[in-house]
Every structure is written in C-alpha cells, then in structure tokens.
Amino acid sequence: MFAEERQRRIAELVGNAGRVNVTDLAVDFDITTETVRRDLAALERAGALQRVHGGAVPRRAHSLEEPTFGDREIHNLAQKTAIAQAALSLLGETMSISLDGGTTCAALARAIAEEAHERQGAELRPRQLRVVTNSLSVIDSLANAPGIEIFVLPGRFRPITRAMVGPQTISAIDELHVDLAVLGTNGLSEDGCSTPDHDEAATKTAFVRSGRRVAVLADSAKFGAVSLVRFAALERIDHLITDAAPRPPLSTHLTNAEVEVLAP
C-alpha cells in the first residue's frame, strides 16, 4: 500500500472511531510504529487530525465552538438532506413529534413540508402531525404545510441556533409527552450527545425526557466529537439517523445501548 493510500485510510479511521492508537495501527497495516508516527505527523500537518499521546484524534475546535446557524446549515448539506429523507420513515400517519433547533432538524422540517405538498398535489391525505418546536427555522418551513399543526415553545431566543431555550422553554416541554422527539447534536461519542451551550443542552435534555421515543439526527462528521455539555447518554436514544454507518468503537457502544442506526 502506498503511503498516500495508507494515510487516507488512517484519516478515515480517526474520523469514524474518534481515536486511534499507534500500536493498533502498526498491527493493522503491518508497518512499524515509527512509520505510523510519521504518517500521523504528515496528517496533522495537512490538518486531517490531531496527534495525542499514543495516537491521534479528529482535528476539532475546542468544546465551546458553535458555528452560526447559517454556517452549519450549508455544511454537509447533501448529507443532511439524505438524513432528513431517511428520518421520514420514523413518522406515522398521525402522531406528535418535537423538532429542536438543529440544522438537520430544519432539513427534516423541509422534507416534511415537501412531502405534505406532494401528497396534497397527488390528492392523497397528508400526514396529520402536531409538531412541537423551539426553532424559528422549523416554523418557517412548516408554516404552510398541509396537515401540520405547530405548537411553538416560549423562551429566550438564541440567534446562533435560531431557537428558544432556557427555563420557560424547559417548563413548557416538561408538560408534554410527544410520540417522537427528534434532536440534532454537535457531538456524538461513546459518552453520548453533547452541545457547547448549557441552556441549549438543558433544553435538549428536556426534549429527550418528553419523548416516548427519541431520534438523533447526526451526519458522520459528528462522530467522535465531544462538546462541553452532554445532554443525553446513548442509552436514552432509540434511533440514530446518519449518512454513514459508525465504525468501532462507537458502533459497539451504540449496539450495547440498543440504538437503532438508520443510514440512507
């Protein structure tokens, strides 16, 4: 195997697993640990990963990083669109759902609206959904969708996520029991789902409590990422909808937590 191909595969392993070990890589690729370290150094210089003691982890900004909604909305757009289409399979013909302020949740809202208009155009009955949300983007997408009733949550508006958060939002969520709670996440690791902001995390945790079932929408770029505040352990998640199947060790933790993984 050429060095370029080997380094590409190492970068993929880091992205999927969240961490790699020098000794394990040496065994897997049948090379010396010195060669592994040279590969990791080259990949670090290229910005593909970050070296740590004994191995490497994905190159990610600090746990407080939170890009703007607009930046996140266009990042991995094709993957988010595919995830949203796959998530439609979780919806019944009549049910209540919650959608939080994640950009992938906004993509799902657009998919729900498009499907509703398509059904109406084909003279088919649209899904009858009550959607609970704290997201202005979700409201915008669903405002004129046939068959959709929107329940808007109160709270403090966070421009960076275009969503309501805080004690008022949490109090309103705690009064509800939706059939399916759907959330986005900044990070997904063996420790669970995480996000940089405490108020955002507390609001997401309330959504998790309110759902009879819980679905997390996360593109594979989130695998192995850990933000400042955990809002749900893997055991609290019923479904993970993503664009690529996770690899060990994350896949092992998801299996042990009995999380159903759906990938288009």
N, C-alpha and C positions, 0 to 999 in steps of 0.2 A: 504494500500500500504506500502510495506517495505521501509525503509529509502534508501536502495541502489537503488531500482527502482525509487523512487521519485527523488533522486539526479541525476540519469541518465537522467530522463525526463527534469529536470531543466537545465542540461548542454546542452541538445538538444535545448531547448527554447532559451538559451543565444546565441548559435551558429546560429540559424535561424533568431532570431529577432534582434540581435545586442545589446540588452539591456533588462534587466528585472527589475521589481520593486518589492520590498519586500512585500508591501501591496497586490499587484495583485497576487503574488504567494501564499500568505496566503489564499486568497479567492479561487483561482483556485484549490488548493489542500486541502482546508478545514483544515488548520493547523494554529497554532499561528505564529505571526511574529517572535517570539523568535526561533521557530523551523526552520523557513526559514533561519534566520541568522546563525543558527548552520549548516544547510545544505550548505549555501554559503561558510562558513568558511572551511568546510570539502572539498568542491570542489576546493576552492582556494589553500589549502594545496596540493591537488592532481594535481594542475596545469591545471585544467579544465576551470577556469575563473578567473577574477579579480574583487574583490569587489570594489564598488564605493559608494558614498553617496546615500543611499536609494535603492540600488540594486546591480547589477553586470553587467559587460560587458565581451565579449570574451577576453581571455588572449592572447594578441597580443604584439609583439615587437613594439618599438616606430615607429613613422610615417616615419622615414628615413630608416628603414630596407629594404634592397634589396638583397635577396639571389642571388647567382650566377646562370647563365643560367642552368648549369648542375644540380645544386641542385633543381631548380624549375622544370626542365624537368622531373625528376623522381618522384617528389612529386605529389600524386594523379594521377598517370599515367593512371590507368584504367578509372577514371572519365573523364580525358582529351580526351582519345581515344573515349569514348562514345559521348562526346560533339562534337568532330570533325565529327563523323559519322552523328549525327543529323544535323549538320550545312550544310552538303551536300544538304539537302532538299531546302536550300535557293538559290542554284545555278541553273541558267538556262543552256540551251544547248550552247548558245553563249552570252557572256557578259564580262564586265570588272569588276575586283574586286581588292581591295587592301588588303594586309595582313601585319600587323605590326610585331614588334619584340617579341610578347608574345609567351610563350611556348605552349599555347593552339592553337595559330595560326600556330605554327610549326607543331602541331599534325594534324591540318586541311590540311596543305600542303601535309603531308604524305598520308592522306586519299584521297586527290585529285589525287595524283600520282598513288596510288594503284588502284583506280577506273579507271583511264585512261588506265593503262596497262591491267587491266581485260577486259575492253571494246575492246581494240585492240586484245587481245587474243581470244575473242569471235567473232571477225570480226564485231564488232559494232563501229560506229563512236564515238570517244571520244568527250567530251565537248570541245568546242573551247573557251578558256579563255585567256584573256590578264590579267596577274597578275602584279600589281604594288606593289613593296615591298622594304622595307629598311632592311630586315632581311637576314643575310647570311644563316641561317638555312632553311628558306623558299626556297632560291635559290638552296641550296644543294638538297633539296627534290624534287624540280620541274625541275631540270636541264635537265633531260632526259625523262620527261613525255610527251607522245604524245598529241598534240592538245593544248599545253600550250605555250604561248608567255610571256616571263618575261621582265618586264620593271624595271630596277634596279635604285634606287634612290641614289643620291650622298649625301655626308655629312661627319660628324665626326663619327668615329667608336667608339662605347661604348662596350668594351669587356664583361661587365657584362650582357648585353642583346643581344650581337652579332648583333647589329643593328646600322644603321646610324641615326644620329639625328643632330639638330641644324639648323641654318639659311639656309644653302644650301638645306637641305632636305625639310624644310618647303616651301621654294620658289618653288622647283620642284613640290611638292604636290599641291600647290595653283594654278598651271597651269592645273590641271587635274579635271575631273568630272567622277568618276567611278560609275558604276551601284550599287555596294555594297562595302562599307568599313567595313572590319572585324578587330576588335581590341581585344586584351587582356587587362586585368586590374589587378592591385594589390589589389584594394579595391572596393567594391560595397555597397553603403549605400543609405539612403534616400537623401543624398546630391549629389549623382551621382557617377561617376567613378573617381578613383584617383590613383596616382603613386608617388614614392618618389622623382624623379628627375625632375627639372624644364625643362631641354632640352627635356627629354623624354615626359613630359606632353605636351609641346608646339607642338611637332611633332605629338602626338596622336590627339591633338585638330585640327591640320591641316588635318589629315586623316578624322576626323569627318566632317569638312567643305566640304571635297571633295566628299563625298558620297551622291548619291541620296537616298540611304537607308543606315542605319548604324546598324551593328550587333556587339554585345559584347559577347565574349566567356568567361565564368567565372564559375569555379566549386564552389560548395556551401560553401567551406571553405573561400571564399572571402566575403560572405555575412556579412555585419556589419562592415567590415574592412574599415578604413579610412587612406590613406597615405597622405603625406604632400601636394601634389598639385592636385587639381581637374582638369580634362581635359574634362569632359563632364557632363552636367546635365542630369538627367533621361529623360527629355523632348526631348533631342537630339538623343535618342536611339530608333530605331524601333523594334529591336529584341534582346532578351536575350536568349542565348542558354546555358543551365546549366545542371547539373546532378540531381538536386532535386528541386522541386518547392519551391520558397521562401514562408515564412510564414509572418503573420503580425508582425510588421508594414511595413516591406519592401514590401511585396506583395501589400499592399494597395497603397503605393506610386508608385509602378510600374504600377498598374492599372490606377491610376489617371493620370499618364504620358502617358498612352496609349502604353505601351511597351508590345509587344507580347512575352510571355515567352514560350520557347520550352524546354522540358526536356525529354530525352530518357526514 
